[in-house]
Amino acid sequence: MSTSSNQLSGRAPRPLFLMSRPRDDWAIRGRANVFAARDGPSPDAVAAQRDWDLLVQAIAEAGGAVVVVVNPDPLLTGLPYTAEAGFLGRDGEGPLFVLPRLTPAHRQEEPAVIARAMAGLGLRTQTLNEAVRFEGQGDVIDVGPAGTLRLVCTAGVGKWARTQSDAFACYADLLPGAALHLGFHADPWFHGNTFLGAWRQGKDVVVAVCLEALRDDGADRLRSFVDGARILPLTPEQTLTYATNALQVNETVLAPEGVPDVVVDAWRGLGLQVRFLSLPALFGKGGGAGVCLTNRLWGFSVGDVPPGLLRT
């Protein structure tokens, strides 16, 4: 991998996100989460593409960049939710992308598409044990201060369960930062990023979490792991606004509409700018806002991306 100009100058690297635009024939298929399961017609592809384009534009305007994964298959309608595409980890040979094993039947061919995209970026990939389900950054959440990865890895038990507890043992050695494994109640939550999120300004961190979502002694263990961060408790009802799915890009938070004032005040208390995005198709119906629709490529630089795959 090359050394970016940001690294040479000492500036923070430009945030880089993996995303996949909905196809012209996109529609909701699996309805495998509490949002998508609601009754009503599926939004059309034009509406989904509008949401996606709006988010990409907002990321670029906040100083981030996007690597585009092209979807070759009309059946892979879950691919735009690239948080579940895996995560960029490391082993003894260097960076490699850890591929998911997805739970919904209509999404189980996605890892092959992601693997080809990673090969195009010059990255190795690794697939986990076929006996476990694992859904990537949907359940690997960075709660560390700027420049330091501290990863909370979650697994759900219940109606909407996706990532399994056994998965952590399969990928723990490949994580690029310190990690904590927590179980949660998978109803109404289906990924960790639906009840847990973090935003930072330098060493200052706010971690928003619904403590009721955590199983056993998870709340105490989380408090110890994020020692020094401000914990902002959320009620179950507040999590359904997807406040924890608000995406930070540099000093801007790209938030779904309807986030509680207490969360907005916490962002502004960090000195962050807040931009609200209306995503009625991909979020309101599909069940994922800014975090779900992106996969942060930790440690990968814009200079490493072939120009044809980059959106800025």
Order of alpha helices (4+ residues) and beta strands (2+ residues): alpha-beta-alpha-beta-beta-beta-alpha-beta-beta-beta-alpha-beta-beta-beta-alpha-beta-alpha-beta-beta-alpha-beta-beta-beta
